[in-house]
Amino acid sequence: MFAVWLQFGILAIPIQKEFGLSDTQFYWLTALPVLNGSIWRLLTGIWADKFGGKKVMISLLLISAIPTALLTRVHSVTALFIIAFFIGIAGNSFSTGIAWNSAWFDREHKGFALGVFGAGNVGASITKLIGPGIITATAGATYLGGLATGGWRLVPAIYTVLLVLMAVAILFLTPKVDRKPGSTITMKEQLEPLKEIRVWRFSLYYTVVFGAYVSLSSVLPKYYEAQFGIELWKAALLTALFIFPASLLRPLGGSLSDRFGARRIMYWTFWAMILTSGILMMPQGHIVVEVSKSKHENGFIEVMPWHVGVLPFVILTILLGCAMGIGKAAVYKHIPEYFPTHVGAVGGLVGMLGALGGFFLLPIFGYAQAWTGIKSSPFAVLFLLTVICLIWMHVVVMKILQKNAPDFLHIFERHN
């Protein structure tokens, strides 16, 4: 589902050339699926609690297969944007799966279990890994008597088949009994926790660790092309190096949260993100200082040169991805702790707002680059958001400690 949801991170590059899209249209094409993969997360989480995660997940898989199949036949810009939007429904599988998994595991193992499920975020790298090769190797070819076309259109054709196969697999291979912890709770009661400011604070955290992850997964291939002049297939592989730790470390993040407490893990996460994004946001170049001609014949000297090569950039994005992967699990560890009977609703809202953050960050990244003219400005946006989250969390922690244990402000709680 994540592969389908974020496939435009790669497909949008050849699509832009074929349809003659502007850079602004490119960013909107990658953002529209993120939008539709966000707005239904609250409801799908609630529905999973109320009607069963198995039913909701199968429904999402089959619904997602329809626009994915239509993408293989699109030939107009208007239809392209409409279909891209509807493909985004696949992203709502996350809140469904969180509620579904939460219903099957006890408190001591919930963080790890949700982390394992969340590792499915690695699907965002699939198109980066297989897309460029498929696009290059099959361009101009036709298959199944013209039913499938080569090039970028073959990727959604493959995904259509996989979506249907996964729906069948869930139907026959998962437990027949569908646990429904929210079956007796009214919609009004499900939405009651959303009045708490804590839920919205968790949503901001998730915007930073997940929304920014989605955005960077979509724009990094183009960033590598523009900043370093790297070919598409290489840019895709380098982006996958960011996606892998940002996804596969979720189980570790869940396990660490079970052991040390989610709050402490969030501190580590935010500090690591501030350090890496703070370096990545620094613009390439140097400062020009005017001096007397006795010092330099041109009357100018260049000081503080700064240039991040490909290797340091890749290492920093990997470290950033590691922090995000661990942080994503820590955010969701909070939810069953504070809202054990409302995991679907609260998890859905947090997932919805976090993913919506990814939707808004995509055009914000584009506008930040246009306004400043600095290619690294998206990382400055991420840096500022992370600082805000860290300050807000620390203020809340200090208030909790001051209220409950004023003599022990220097000691953080081990458990939430």
C-alpha positions as CSV (number, residue, x, y, z in Angstrom):
1,M,0.0,0.0,0.0
2,F,2.9,2.4,0.7
3,A,4.5,1.5,-2.6
4,V,1.3,2.4,-4.4
5,W,0.7,5.5,-2.3
6,L,4.2,7.0,-2.9
7,Q,4.9,5.7,-6.4
8,F,4.8,9.2,-7.9
9,G,8.1,10.0,-6.2
10,I,9.7,8.3,-9.1
11,L,6.9,8.1,-11.7
12,A,6.4,11.9,-11.6
13,I,9.8,12.4,-13.2
14,P,9.1,10.7,-16.5
15,I,5.5,11.8,-16.3
16,Q,6.6,15.5,-16.0
17,K,8.6,15.1,-19.3
18,E,5.8,13.3,-21.1
19,F,3.0,15.7,-20.1
20,G,5.2,18.8,-20.1
21,L,4.4,19.7,-16.4
22,S,6.0,22.7,-14.7
23,D,8.0,22.2,-11.5
24,T,5.0,23.5,-9.5
25,Q,2.7,20.9,-11.1
26,F,5.3,18.3,-10.4
27,Y,5.1,19.1,-6.6
28,W,1.3,19.1,-6.7
29,L,1.3,15.7,-8.6
30,T,3.4,14.2,-5.8
31,A,1.3,15.9,-3.1
32,L,-2.2,15.0,-4.2
33,P,-1.9,11.2,-3.3
34,V,-0.5,12.3,0.1
35,L,-3.6,14.4,0.6
36,N,-6.1,11.6,-0.1
37,G,-3.9,9.2,1.9
38,S,-4.4,11.5,4.9
39,I,-8.0,12.7,5.0
40,W,-9.6,9.3,5.6
41,R,-7.3,8.1,8.3
42,L,-9.5,9.1,11.2
43,L,-12.5,7.4,9.8
44,T,-10.7,4.2,8.7
45,G,-9.2,3.9,12.1
46,I,-12.6,4.2,13.7
47,W,-14.1,1.8,11.2
48,A,-11.4,-0.7,12.0
49,D,-12.2,-0.6,15.7
50,K,-16.0,-0.7,15.0
51,F,-16.3,-3.2,12.1
52,G,-13.0,-5.0,12.2
53,G,-9.6,-4.2,10.6
54,K,-9.7,-7.2,8.3
55,K,-12.8,-6.0,6.5
56,V,-11.6,-2.4,6.2
57,M,-8.1,-3.4,5.0
58,I,-9.5,-5.7,2.2
59,S,-11.8,-2.9,1.1
60,L,-9.0,-0.4,0.9
61,L,-6.9,-2.8,-1.1
62,L,-9.6,-3.4,-3.7
63,I,-10.6,0.3,-3.9
64,S,-7.0,1.3,-4.4
65,A,-6.6,-1.1,-7.3
66,I,-9.2,0.7,-9.4
67,P,-7.4,4.1,-9.9
68,T,-4.0,2.3,-10.0
69,A,-5.3,0.3,-13.0
70,L,-6.7,3.5,-14.6
71,L,-3.3,5.2,-14.3
72,T,-1.9,2.8,-16.9
73,R,-4.3,4.4,-19.5
74,V,-4.2,8.1,-18.6
75,H,-3.4,10.5,-21.5
76,S,-4.6,13.9,-20.2
77,V,-3.2,16.2,-17.5
78,T,-6.6,16.6,-15.9
79,A,-7.3,12.9,-15.7
80,L,-3.7,12.4,-14.4
81,F,-4.2,14.7,-11.4
82,I,-7.7,13.2,-10.6
83,I,-6.4,9.6,-10.7
84,A,-3.3,10.6,-8.7
85,F,-5.6,11.9,-6.0
86,F,-7.7,8.8,-5.9
87,I,-4.6,6.5,-5.8
88,G,-3.8,8.2,-2.5
89,I,-6.6,6.2,-0.8
90,A,-4.0,3.5,-0.3
91,G,-2.2,5.6,2.3
92,N,-5.2,5.3,4.7
93,S,-4.2,1.6,5.3
94,F,-1.9,2.7,8.0
95,S,-4.5,3.8,10.6
96,T,-6.5,0.7,9.7
97,G,-3.6,-1.5,10.4
98,I,-2.6,0.3,13.6
99,A,-6.1,-0.3,15.1
100,W,-6.2,-3.8,13.8
101,N,-2.8,-4.8,15.2
102,S,-3.5,-3.0,18.5
103,A,-6.6,-5.2,19.1
104,W,-4.4,-8.4,19.0
105,F,-1.5,-7.5,21.3
106,D,-1.1,-6.9,25.1
107,R,0.4,-3.7,26.5
108,E,3.9,-5.1,27.1
109,H,4.4,-6.0,23.4
110,K,2.2,-3.4,21.7
111,G,5.0,-1.0,20.9
112,F,7.1,-3.7,19.2
113,A,4.1,-5.1,17.4
114,L,3.0,-1.7,16.0
115,G,6.6,-1.1,15.1
116,V,6.8,-4.3,13.0
117,F,3.5,-3.3,11.2
118,G,4.8,0.2,10.7
119,A,8.0,-1.2,9.1
120,G,5.7,-1.6,6.1
121,N,6.6,2.0,5.4
122,V,9.6,0.6,3.6
123,G,7.2,0.1,0.7
124,A,7.9,3.7,-0.1
125,S,11.2,2.5,-1.4
126,I,9.9,-0.2,-3.7
127,T,9.3,2.1,-6.7
128,K,12.7,3.7,-6.1
129,L,14.3,0.3,-6.4
130,I,12.3,-1.3,-9.3
131,G,10.9,1.8,-11.0
132,P,13.9,3.2,-12.9
133,G,14.9,-0.3,-14.2
134,I,11.4,-1.1,-15.4
135,I,10.9,2.3,-17.0
136,T,14.2,2.1,-18.9
137,A,14.0,-1.6,-19.9
138,T,10.4,-1.7,-21.1
139,A,10.0,1.7,-22.7
140,G,8.0,1.4,-26.0
141,A,7.1,-2.3,-25.4
142,T,3.6,-3.7,-25.1
143,Y,2.4,-6.8,-23.2
144,L,-0.7,-9.1,-23.1
145,G,-1.8,-8.1,-26.6
146,G,-1.5,-4.4,-25.9
147,L,-3.3,-4.6,-22.5
148,A,-0.2,-3.4,-20.7
149,T,2.2,-0.8,-21.9
150,G,5.9,-0.6,-21.0
151,G,7.7,2.4,-19.5
152,W,6.4,4.1,-16.4
153,R,2.9,2.8,-17.1
154,L,4.0,-0.8,-16.4
155,V,4.7,0.0,-12.7
156,P,1.0,0.8,-11.8
157,A,0.0,-2.3,-13.8
158,I,2.2,-4.5,-11.6
159,Y,0.9,-2.8,-8.5
160,T,-2.7,-3.4,-9.5
161,V,-2.1,-7.1,-9.6
162,L,-0.3,-7.0,-6.3
163,L,-3.1,-5.1,-4.6
164,V,-5.7,-7.7,-5.6
165,L,-3.4,-10.6,-4.6
166,M,-2.8,-9.0,-1.2
167,A,-6.6,-8.7,-0.7
168,V,-7.0,-12.4,-1.4
169,A,-4.1,-13.2,1.0
170,I,-5.7,-11.3,3.8
171,L,-9.0,-12.9,3.2
172,F,-7.7,-16.4,3.6
173,L,-4.5,-16.1,5.7
174,T,-5.5,-13.9,8.6
175,P,-7.7,-14.9,11.5
176,K,-11.4,-15.4,10.6
177,V,-12.5,-13.8,13.9
178,D,-12.1,-10.0,13.5
179,R,-11.6,-8.3,16.9
180,K,-13.7,-5.1,17.2
181,P,-12.8,-3.2,20.4
182,G,-15.0,-0.3,19.4
183,S,-18.0,-2.2,18.2
184,T,-20.2,-1.0,21.2
185,I,-18.8,2.5,21.3
186,T,-20.8,5.2,19.6
187,M,-19.1,7.6,17.1
188,K,-19.5,10.5,19.5
189,E,-17.7,8.5,22.2
190,Q,-15.0,7.5,19.7
191,L,-14.4,11.2,18.9
192,E,-14.4,12.3,22.6
193,P,-10.6,12.1,23.1
194,L,-10.0,14.4,20.2
195,K,-10.9,17.3,22.6
196,E,-7.6,16.8,24.4
197,I,-4.7,19.0,23.4
198,R,-2.4,16.0,24.0
199,V,-3.8,14.3,20.8
200,W,-3.0,17.3,18.7
201,R,0.5,17.5,20.2
202,F,1.1,13.9,19.2
203,S,-0.1,14.8,15.7
204,L,2.5,17.6,15.4
205,Y,5.2,15.1,16.5
206,Y,4.0,12.7,13.8
207,T,4.1,15.5,11.2
208,V,7.8,15.9,11.9
209,V,8.7,12.2,12.0
210,F,6.3,10.9,9.4
211,G,4.9,13.7,7.3
212,A,8.4,15.0,6.6
213,Y,9.5,11.4,5.8
214,V,6.7,11.1,3.2
215,S,7.7,14.5,1.7
216,L,11.4,13.7,1.6
217,S,10.7,10.3,0.1
218,S,8.9,12.1,-2.8
219,V,11.3,14.9,-3.4
220,L,14.8,13.4,-2.7
221,P,15.1,11.8,-6.2
222,K,14.6,15.2,-7.8
223,Y,16.8,16.9,-5.3
224,Y,19.7,14.5,-6.1
225,E,19.1,15.2,-9.8
226,A,19.1,19.0,-9.4
227,Q,21.7,19.4,-6.7
228,F,24.3,16.7,-7.7
229,G,23.4,15.9,-11.3
230,I,22.8,12.3,-10.5
231,E,20.9,10.0,-12.9
232,L,17.4,8.9,-12.0
233,W,18.2,5.3,-11.2
234,K,21.1,6.3,-8.9
235,A,19.0,9.1,-7.3
236,A,16.3,6.5,-6.6
237,L,18.7,4.1,-5.0
238,L,20.2,6.8,-2.8
239,T,16.7,7.8,-1.7
240,A,16.0,4.2,-0.8
241,L,19.0,4.5,1.6
242,F,17.0,7.1,3.5
243,I,13.7,5.2,3.3
244,F,15.1,1.9,4.6
245,P,16.1,3.0,8.1
246,A,13.2,5.4,8.3
247,S,10.9,2.3,8.0
248,L,12.8,-0.7,9.1
249,L,13.8,0.8,12.5
250,R,10.2,1.2,13.6
251,P,10.3,-2.2,15.4
252,L,13.4,-1.1,17.2
253,G,11.7,2.2,18.1
254,G,8.8,0.3,19.4
255,S,11.0,-2.0,21.5
256,L,13.0,0.9,22.9
257,S,9.7,2.7,23.8
258,D,8.5,-0.4,25.6
259,R,11.7,-0.5,27.6
260,F,12.6,3.1,28.2
261,G,9.4,4.9,27.7
262,A,8.2,6.7,24.6
263,R,8.9,10.2,26.0
264,R,12.6,9.6,26.4
265,I,12.9,8.1,22.9
266,M,11.2,11.2,21.5
267,Y,13.9,13.4,23.2
268,W,16.6,11.3,21.4
269,T,14.7,11.5,18.2
270,F,14.2,15.3,18.1
271,W,17.8,16.0,19.1
272,A,19.1,13.7,16.3
273,M,16.8,15.3,13.8
274,I,17.8,18.8,14.8
275,L,21.5,18.0,14.4
276,T,21.2,16.3,11.0
277,S,18.7,18.7,9.5
278,G,20.7,21.6,10.9
279,I,23.7,20.5,8.9
280,L,21.7,19.6,5.7
281,M,19.9,23.0,5.7
282,M,23.2,25.0,5.4
283,P,23.4,26.5,1.9
284,Q,26.2,25.6,-0.4
285,G,28.7,28.3,-1.1
286,H,30.8,30.9,0.8
287,I,30.7,34.4,2.2
288,V,32.3,37.2,0.1
289,V,33.9,39.9,2.2
290,E,35.0,43.2,0.8
291,V,38.6,44.1,1.8
292,S,41.3,46.6,0.8
293,K,43.2,45.8,-2.3
294,S,46.4,45.6,-0.2
295,K,44.9,42.3,1.1
296,H,43.6,41.1,-2.2
297,E,44.0,42.5,-5.7
298,N,40.3,42.1,-6.5
299,G,39.2,43.8,-3.2
300,F,37.2,40.7,-2.2
301,I,38.0,37.5,-0.3
302,E,35.9,34.4,0.1
303,V,35.6,33.0,3.6
304,M,33.8,30.1,5.3
305,P,33.4,27.9,2.2
306,W,30.8,25.2,2.7
307,H,30.0,22.3,0.4
308,V,28.3,19.0,1.2
309,G,29.3,16.3,-1.3
310,V,27.1,13.3,-2.2
311,L,28.6,10.9,0.4
312,P,28.2,13.2,3.4
313,F,24.7,14.1,2.2
314,V,23.7,10.4,1.9
315,I,25.2,9.7,5.4
316,L,23.3,12.6,7.0
317,T,20.0,11.6,5.3
318,I,20.5,8.0,6.6
319,L,21.0,9.3,10.1
320,L,17.9,11.5,9.7
321,G,16.0,8.5,8.5
322,C,17.1,6.4,11.5
323,A,15.8,9.1,13.9
324,M,12.5,9.3,12.0
325,G,12.0,5.5,12.0
326,I,12.5,5.2,15.8
327,G,10.5,8.4,16.4
328,K,7.5,7.2,14.4
329,A,7.2,4.1,16.6
330,A,7.6,6.2,19.8
331,V,4.7,8.5,18.8
332,Y,2.3,5.6,18.3
333,K,3.5,3.9,21.6
334,H,1.9,6.9,23.4
335,I,-1.6,6.3,21.9
336,P,-2.6,2.9,23.5
337,E,-1.0,4.1,26.7
338,Y,-3.2,7.1,27.0
339,F,-6.2,6.0,25.0
340,P,-6.5,2.2,25.3
341,T,-10.1,2.1,24.2
342,H,-9.8,4.7,21.5
343,V,-6.8,3.6,19.5
344,G,-8.6,3.7,16.2
345,A,-9.9,7.2,16.6
346,V,-6.8,8.7,18.2
347,G,-4.4,6.8,16.0
348,G,-6.5,7.7,13.0
349,L,-6.4,11.4,13.8
350,V,-2.6,11.4,14.6
351,G,-2.0,9.5,11.3
352,M,-4.3,11.8,9.4
353,L,-2.7,15.1,10.6
354,G,0.8,13.6,10.3
355,A,0.2,12.6,6.7
356,L,-1.6,15.9,6.0
357,G,1.6,17.6,7.3
358,G,3.4,15.6,4.6
359,F,0.9,16.9,2.0
360,F,1.4,20.6,3.0
361,L,5.2,20.2,3.4
362,L,5.6,19.2,-0.3
363,P,4.4,22.6,-1.7
364,I,6.0,24.4,1.3
365,F,9.3,22.8,0.3
366,G,8.8,24.0,-3.3
367,Y,7.8,27.5,-2.2
368,A,10.7,27.7,0.2
369,Q,13.1,26.9,-2.6
370,A,11.4,29.4,-4.9
371,W,11.4,32.2,-2.3
372,T,15.0,31.7,-1.0
373,G,16.6,30.3,-4.1
374,I,18.4,27.9,-1.8
375,K,18.0,24.2,-2.8
376,S,18.6,23.0,0.8
377,S,15.8,25.2,2.2
378,P,13.4,22.1,2.8
379,F,15.7,21.0,5.5
380,A,15.5,24.4,7.1
381,V,11.7,24.0,7.3
382,L,12.2,20.6,8.9
383,F,14.7,22.0,11.4
384,L,12.3,24.7,12.5
385,L,9.4,22.3,12.9
386,T,11.5,19.9,15.0
387,V,12.7,22.7,17.3
388,I,9.1,23.7,17.9
389,C,8.2,20.1,18.8
390,L,11.1,19.7,21.1
391,I,10.3,22.9,23.0
392,W,6.6,22.1,23.3
393,M,7.3,18.6,24.6
394,H,9.9,19.8,27.1
395,V,7.6,22.5,28.4
396,V,4.9,19.8,28.9
397,V,7.3,17.4,30.6
398,M,8.5,20.1,33.0
399,K,4.9,21.0,33.9
400,I,4.1,17.3,34.6
401,L,7.2,16.9,36.8
402,Q,6.6,20.2,38.6
403,K,3.0,19.1,39.4
404,N,3.6,15.5,40.4
405,A,7.2,15.6,41.7
406,P,8.5,19.1,42.3
407,D,11.6,17.9,44.2
408,F,12.7,15.7,41.3
409,L,12.6,17.9,38.2
410,H,16.0,16.7,37.2
411,I,14.8,13.1,36.8
412,F,12.8,12.0,33.9
413,E,10.2,9.3,34.3
414,R,11.1,6.0,32.9
415,H,7.6,5.2,31.9
416,N,4.8,7.4,30.6
